[in-house]
Amino acid sequence: MLTCKQVTELMTDYLERRLPLGQRIRFQMHLGFCRACRAYLRQMKATLETLERFEAPPVSDELEKELLVRFKNWRD
């Protein structure tokens, strides 16, 4: 069974339906036993629903390049 840390790391892929069947089953099994992760999933869904109501502001090419560089060089 997955740990809570693993579930949080897989949350985006789960919400975007990108988890392979086996991982999706383990993910859902964990949710069945873990109240905290179910709450986290509800929070993530609520956040996404709220964000969908807003239009993203335009991003300049310069800012986009800077963000890509920063994400590429980001370390845990």
VOTIDO-615032 format. One record per residue (C-alpha): residue in one letter; x, y, z. Coordinates in steps of 0.02 Angstrom, whole numbers, padded with zeros to 5 digits, always signed. Layout:
AXYZ ...
end
This chain:
M+00000+00000+00000 L+00057+00177-00035 T+00114+00296+00102 C+00033+00466+00129 K+00189+00549+00055 Q+00174+00443-00102 V-00011+00484-00117 T+00023+00671-00108 E+00159+00653-00240 L+00038+00560-00355 M-00112+00675-00323 T-00094+00779-00482 D-00075+00626-00592 Y-00227+00548-00508 L-00333+00704-00535 E-00276+00715-00716 R-00314+00529-00740 R-00134+00489-00785 L-00101+00349-00661 P-00080+00174-00730 L-00213+00051-00671 G-00106-00033-00538 Q-00053+00132-00460 R-00229+00199-00469 I-00293+00047-00374 R-00159+00065-00239 F-00197+00251-00230 Q-00383+00219-00206 M-00349+00082-00078 H-00247+00204+00024 L-00388+00331+00015 G-00506+00199+00080 F-00403+00184+00239 C-00335+00360+00260 R-00452+00498+00316 A-00316+00631+00302 C-00278+00591+00120 R-00464+00592+00078 A-00474+00765+00155 Y-00322+00819+00055 L-00401+00754-00106 R-00561+00852-00068 Q-00457+01009-00038 M-00364+00986-00202 K-00527+00962-00298 A-00602+01118-00217 T-00446+01217-00260 L-00453+01161-00442 E-00638+01203-00454 T-00605+01377-00384 L-00457+01408-00500 E-00560+01357-00652 R-00672+01508-00621 F-00530+01629-00655 E-00444+01673-00817 A-00256+01660-00813 P-00171+01828-00841 P-00062+01843-00995 V+00120+01797-00966 S+00257+01885-01065 D+00382+01779-01162 E+00520+01846-01050 L+00431+01793-00890 E+00388+01623-00962 K+00572+01592-01005 E+00626+01647-00831 L+00499+01532-00748 L+00553+01384-00854 V+00735+01413-00806 R+00689+01424-00622 F+00583+01266-00627 K+00719+01173-00720 N+00849+01222-00589 W+00735+01193-00439 R+00797+01070-00309 D+00701+00979-00171 
end
